[in-house]
Each structure stands twice: as structure tokens, then as C-alpha cells.
Amino acid sequence: MFSFAIRMTFIARIFTACACAGTLGVQAQVLQGNVADELARGRKLVLFQAQGEGMKPYDSTFVSANGDFRFNRHFQATGFYQLGLNDTDRVNIILDQREPLVDLHFAALPLARHIQVGTSRENSRLQEMLFVVDETSAIREAVREAKARLQPTDTAQLLALDRVLARADSTQAQYMDALAGEAADSYFAYTYVVDRAVQEAQGLGPNAVARAINFSDPRLLRSTVYDKAIIAFLRNMAIRDEGQFVPAADTLMALAGGDADCRTHMLEYLVDLFGTYGPELALQHVVDRYLVSVGDSLAVSPQLRSTVEGLMRVSVGRTAPDAEVSDNGRRIPLSQLVGQNRYTALFFYSSTCWHCHEQMPALIDDRTRFLAKGFDVMGIALDTDSTEFLASIRDNHVPWKCYSEFIGWGSKVAKTFQVKGTPAFYLLDREMKIVAKPYNAGELGEVLRTLLP
């Protein structure tokens, strides 16, 4: 088991370490420090800036022969960042333009486990918070493991473990509230309060989310709460038909319109979201209104334009690209196989993906039902191992032909069709026209019942 009292003692000690930060004048900021581990000497140290839930390279420097580092660029963009060695060893930090100097020391590697904040109240608070979150996560894992060893009839022990977990969660919440309250003017407190407000707006409608967060505030863009709020806004809608996503996208773009960076990120996020999960109608609208119609007047990255072009090539109503599938190393044009049926479902899957396996019974039933009417399925496995590939076909009693290049997500066919997750479906007619992009096998069955009554 574990000692809950000891872990809570650690948290209690952290409570007393919190100190309030004074309000500093707005100015540029210097980031410097030292990495004591000799393995870091001469290595490139990269600073990544948060963009919603993602991180983008922002600046870089090198660790000197004595372990010192200093970024030549002075920063005025408040937000969450990461320091990384060779892109693998990363530590979360905060840069607040009101703090003129951030001085960090690392006694050893990895960075995140050995950080010591020399100068920066913001980063002291952040590290205290991360410590408590890690401690609570450790308690959660210990409770999970303890429950796994019990039987459903061990009611008393199970209830006791639930109380331990509830106490840990409550203590973490109280600590976070206190930490934010003692430094109410800090960036840490600001993002924490907004995050809480977004959570409390769940289920109260999209307008409640819009009141909880300023989508035009670039400080919030440089935190994970921004992307969480976009999802909360869309989930809070009372969706009756796919067309409702169109005005929702317009509203979100308008809410982010007060800042160029926020608006660009909102556009990129919506394109990626609708391009991956649909609906196709919303993706087409966002592209037509905010990319195609404005031309180059909106500053977007070449990567976004490339993504949009790729997505539109495989949108509903377009002729699908004639990619080649691999059958034991023999390359076969997709059109040669699709042309044999009135409708063909491309089923992108992985033999190790259990969500994919869950789709197969319904897919098998629909193939049986509509095979005589000209429908068939083509499996395209994003596998790396032929043994797993063949075992999956055997164990799931798959009746359709399956293909794989055995290079996993490097699959050229998957990239051509902009597949970003499995399972994924495309329904093509014999002329290679994309008739539908069903979300799952159930939705595919509904489409088939309309096309092949």
C-alpha cells in the first residue's frame, strides 16, 4: 500500500513555501541559468512556446563549457514555455514579461526532475504545483493498484480507498486555490482561474464558455486552457444537425478576432479538428470563408495551407486520389480494385487497435447484407508486423481483402487520404468519387441503407 499521511505531509510543507509576488512594471525579460550535468555541455537548448496544447520552437541557445546558458532574445510574450535538450528532455516553465529575470539551475538530467528556481516567483509557484499534481497522481496510481488486488466483495477496503482518493483530490484543489489566491496578480493564478471558469461552464451552453474565457487574449493562447475552451464551447452546443457547426465556427473566429495570433491559431485548430473528425460541411465552410475567400490577407503558415489542400483533395464529392495499395509487395492502383464494385468502403485500421476491432462485427454484417447489391470492403492496415496483420484477419474472421505496406503510420495510402487516427472510413463509388466519410461502421451502415435499399 502507501503512506497517505507522509504524502500529505509533503504537500503541507509546500503550502508554507508559497510567497506572494509583487507587481512588476512591463518590460523585456531575460532567461538564463546553468545545467550542472557534463552531458549537457555544448548541447543545444531549445525554448518552446505553448500554442494551445501544442509547443512550437521559439528560440535556442547552447550550454557553455561550464554549464551556463543565456538566451540572447529578450521576451515580452507572457505564457507557458518548455526548455528542451535535443527535443526529448523537457521541463515546463513560465515566462511573464513582468519578471525581468528568470534564472534556473539544473543539478542533473533529466531537466524536469532537477530544476531549482533561482529567480522567478512564477516558476517557483509552477514547480510547487507540479510537485503536488505528481504526488496526487502517485496516490491515484497506488489506489488503482490496490483496488486491482481486491475483490468486489471487499466493500470496506474499496470504500476506504475511495475516501483516500477523495481526500487527495480535495487537498490538491485546496492547495491550488490557496496558491492562486496568494498571488492573485500572477500569470499562474490568471490561467488557473480561467481554467476553473471554463470547467464550471460545462453543460451551461456555449455562451457560458465564451464568458469564461477571452479568446482574443494571447496570454491564454500560450496555455492549454485555450484549446480546452474551444472543445468545451463546441461540446456545450445542443447539436441537432451538422449545419450548426457552421455558425459555431464563425462565432469562435469572431471571438478570436481581436488578436492576429489568436485568430490564426483558431483557424488552424478548427481546420485540424473538422478535417480529422468532421463534419465535412464545417471544414468546407471554414476553408471557403477564412482561407479561399481572403486569399493571402490572413497570415497563415504554409503548413496550414498544405494541410487544407490535402484535406480538400479527399473531401466528400471529390474524386479520390488513385493511390497504390501493397499486396505482398505488389503495387495495385486503388482504382483497379474500387472499379469492381458499385461502392467500396476503405477501412483504415491497425491490427493492434481495439477500437478498430470493435468496428468489425458491424462491418461484417453490412458486407453480408449488401454484398449482392455491389458493396464490398477493403482493409488498409497501418501495421508494421505481418504476423499481427495475419493474426488479426484470422481472429476477427475478416472476409474482405486486406492490404498493408508494413510501415505503420508511414503508409503512403494513409497519408494520401489524410488519415490521422484509426479506425477511419471512406466510401467510394466505382468512379472513385468520395460518397461519404463515415465516423464509424454504424454510420456507414446508415449511408448504405440509403444508397442500397
RASULCOR-V555437 format. One record per residue. PHI is phi in whole degrees, 0 to 359 (none if undefined). NEAR is the number of other C-alpha atoms within 12 Angstrom. D_FIRST is the distance of its C-alpha to the first C-alpha in whole Angstrom. Layout:
<<PHI	NEAR	D_FIRST> <PHI	NEAR	D_FIRST>>
This chain:
<<none	18	0> <206	19	4> <263	15	7> <297	26	9> <299	15	12> <295	14	12> <295	28	13> <291	29	15> <295	17	17> <302	24	18> <296	31	19> <298	23	21> <297	16	22> <294	29	24> <310	26	25> <284	17	28> <274	20	28> <287	28	30> <230	23	34> <282	23	37> <255	27	39> <285	16	43> <278	19	45> <257	18	46> <290	13	50> <290	15	50> <200	19	50> <287	22	49> <232	29	46> <251	27	45> <243	41	42> <211	35	42> <165	32	39> <210	34	38> <242	38	36> <286	26	36> <294	25	35> <296	19	38> <295	21	37> <273	29	38> <300	23	41> <79	20	44> <272	25	42> <282	27	42> <249	37	40> <255	30	40> <257	37	40> <254	32	39> <254	34	39> <291	33	38> <230	35	40> <66	33	38> <271	24	34> <260	23	36> <232	26	37> <239	21	41> <304	20	42> <239	23	44> <197	23	45> <207	27	44> <206	29	45> <238	29	44> <283	30	42> <285	24	45> <296	17	45> <259	18	44> <93	28	41> <284	29	42> <215	33	43> <203	30	45> <276	28	46> <290	16	49> <281	17	49> <266	23	49> <255	29	46> <231	23	47> <257	32	45> <292	35	42> <163	40	39> <274	39	36> <222	37	36> <223	35	34> <259	44	35> <220	34	35> <260	29	36> <55	23	38> <67	21	36> <246	17	33> <261	23	31> <236	25	31> <224	34	30> <280	31	31> <220	41	33> <240	45	35> <244	45	39> <240	38	41> <298	29	45> <279	29	45> <260	33	43> <292	26	46> <218	30	43> <240	33	40> <240	31	39> <237	37	36> <232	31	35> <234	30	32> <288	23	31> <196	21	30> <251	24	30> <287	23	28> <301	33	29> <298	29	27> <270	19	24> <229	22	27> <280	33	29> <230	29	31> <274	29	33> <280	19	36> <222	25	38> <147	37	37> <295	39	36> <301	44	35> <284	38	33> <297	33	31> <296	40	30> <298	37	29> <293	30	27> <296	35	25> <296	33	25> <297	27	23> <298	29	21> <293	33	19> <299	27	19> <296	22	17> <295	31	15> <295	30	15> <296	19	15> <295	23	12> <294	33	10> <302	27	12> <294	20	11> <296	24	7> <296	29	8> <300	20	11> <294	16	9> <294	23	7> <295	25	10> <296	16	12> <271	15	11> <262	17	12> <261	12	16> <303	12	18> <279	11	19> <280	15	16> <300	13	17> <299	14	15> <294	20	12> <296	22	13> <294	18	15> <296	17	12> <294	28	10> <299	21	14> <293	18	14> <299	30	12> <295	28	13> <297	19	17> <293	21	16> <296	34	15> <297	25	18> <295	18	20> <295	28	20> <297	32	20> <297	21	23> <296	19	25> <296	32	24> <298	34	26> <299	24	29> <294	28	29> <297	38	30> <291	33	32> <292	23	34> <284	24	34> <224	27	36> <297	24	38> <268	23	40> <279	36	38> <295	37	38> <305	44	34> <295	30	34> <300	31	37> <292	35	35> <295	33	32> <295	27	35> <295	32	36> <299	31	33> <297	23	32> <295	24	36> <295	36	36> <297	26	32> <290	20	34> <276	27	37> <302	27	35> <83	18	37> <256	22	40> <100	23	43> <297	31	43> <296	27	45> <294	24	42> <293	36	41> <298	32	44> <283	20	44> <279	32	41> <221	38	41> <267	32	44> <291	40	45> <259	26	47> <267	30	45> <295	33	45> <295	36	42> <284	40	40> <302	41	41> <270	37	39> <207	38	36> <289	27	34> <295	39	35> <296	42	38> <293	33	37> <299	31	35> <289	42	37> <299	43	40> <296	30	38> <298	31	37> <300	36	41> <289	34	41> <291	25	39> <281	25	40> <283	28	44> <272	18	45> <285	18	46> <248	8	49> <208	13	50> <297	22	49> <299	21	52> <291	20	50> <291	32	48> <292	29	52> <296	23	52> <297	32	49> <297	39	49> <298	27	52> <296	25	50> <296	38	48> <296	32	50> <292	23	52> <295	30	49> <269	32	48> <290	24	52> <283	18	52> <219	22	51> <297	23	52> <295	28	49> <295	34	47> <294	32	49> <296	34	49> <296	38	45> <300	41	46> <297	43	48> <299	36	46> <293	36	43> <293	40	45> <298	40	47> <294	32	44> <296	29	42> <288	35	45> <291	38	46> <274	32	43> <247	28	42> <80	30	45> <282	30	47> <301	34	50> <301	28	53> <292	32	50> <299	40	50> <300	33	54> <296	31	55> <298	37	53> <295	35	54> <297	21	58> <276	21	58> <250	32	56> <239	29	56> <295	19	60> <289	14	62> <264	14	61> <59	14	61> <262	13	60> <288	12	61> <257	24	57> <285	22	55> <235	28	53> <287	17	51> <303	14	53> <297	14	50> <294	25	50> <298	25	53> <296	18	52> <298	33	49> <297	35	52> <300	24	54> <295	26	52> <295	34	51> <290	34	54> <293	24	55> <240	38	53> <273	36	53> <300	29	55> <99	22	58> <276	25	59> <278	25	60> <294	36	56> <296	29	57> <274	27	58> <287	25	55> <252	28	55> <259	35	52> <252	26	52> <241	22	52> <55	15	51> <91	13	53> <273	12	56> <273	19	56> <235	20	57> <298	19	58> <301	33	56> <298	25	60> <294	18	61> <274	33	58> <293	35	58> <294	21	62> <277	21	61> <230	25	60> <294	27	61> <220	36	57> <230	43	54> <264	47	51> <275	45	49> <249	44	45> <275	45	43> <209	40	40> <229	42	37> <293	38	37> <258	25	33> <265	22	33> <289	15	32> <297	19	33> <293	31	36> <298	29	36> <294	21	36> <279	31	39> <293	34	41> <302	22	42> <294	23	43> <293	40	45> <296	30	46> <299	24	48> <292	32	50> <296	30	51> <298	20	52> <288	19	54> <250	29	56> <301	24	56> <291	15	60> <266	19	60> <104	26	60> <250	36	56> <212	38	54> <242	40	50> <234	35	50> <272	43	46> <236	44	46> <268	45	42> <269	39	41> <258	31	39> <241	21	39> <227	19	39> <290	25	42> <296	16	40> <295	21	37> <301	32	41> <289	25	42> <294	17	39> <296	27	39> <298	27	42> <292	16	42> <292	16	39> <264	23	40> <54	18	43> <288	28	45> <267	23	49> <262	27	50> <284	26	50> <240	35	47> <228	39	48> <201	40	46> <271	31	47> <57	30	43> <233	22	43> <57	28	40> <285	25	40> <279	19	43> <309	29	45> <293	25	49> <295	37	49> <297	39	46> <294	25	47> <299	26	50> <267	39	49> <56	34	47> <283	35	44> <245	27	40> <196	27	38> <243	33	38> <283	35	39> <220	37	42> <231	42	46> <229	43	49> <249	44	52> <246	44	55> <268	33	59> <291	25	61> <268	25	63> <75	33	59> <285	28	59> <280	31	56> <276	31	56> <200	38	52> <234	41	49> <298	33	47> <288	29	43> <206	34	42> <295	35	44> <298	21	44> <293	23	46> <300	39	48> <300	32	49> <295	20	50> <296	26	52> <296	33	54> <293	17	55> <278	13	57> <283	20	58> <233	20	59> <292	13	60>>
